[in-house]
Amino acid sequence: MKDITGGSSEGGKVAKALIDPENLQRYVEFYPLFKTLSKMVYLTVTVRKEVNFKRKISTSKAQSDKLFSKLELQRQMVAALDAHHAVRGEADRIFREEEKFLTEKLEKAEKQISIYESKIENFNDEFF
C-alpha cells in the first residue's frame, strides 16, 4: 500500500515508476489500472479507519458509561453520608429533651426532699 500511495500526494515507488519519463511509454497502458487500484487502496484505508474509529467510539462510550455509573454511585454514597447530619441533629434534639426532662425531675425530687427534711425537723420539734 505504501509502495502505491506513498502516504503523500506525490505517490509511492510504483506511482513514481509509472510517471517516470523513461517508463512512460512502457506503462501507459497500466496507468488507468494503477489509478483505479490506487483509489481502491485509498478507499480501503478510509473504510478501515472508519471501522477503527467506530470501534474506538463504542469502546469509549462503554468506558464513559462505566465512569458515569461510578460517578453516580459516588454521588449516592455522598448523599448517604450526608444523612449523618440529620441523624446527629435528631440525636442532639433527643439529648436536649432528655436533659431538660431529667433536670426538671431532679428539681422536683430536690423540692420533695427539702419538704420531707423540713417535716422531719418539725416532727422532732413537735413530738420531742
Secondary structure, 3 states (H helix, E strand, C coil): CHHHHCCCCCCCHHHHHHHCCCCHHHHHHHHHHHHHHHHHHHHHHHHHHHHHHHHHHHHHHHHHHHHHHHHHHHHHHHHHHHHHHHHHHHHHHHHHHHHHHHHHHHHHHHHHHHHHHHHHHHHHHHHC
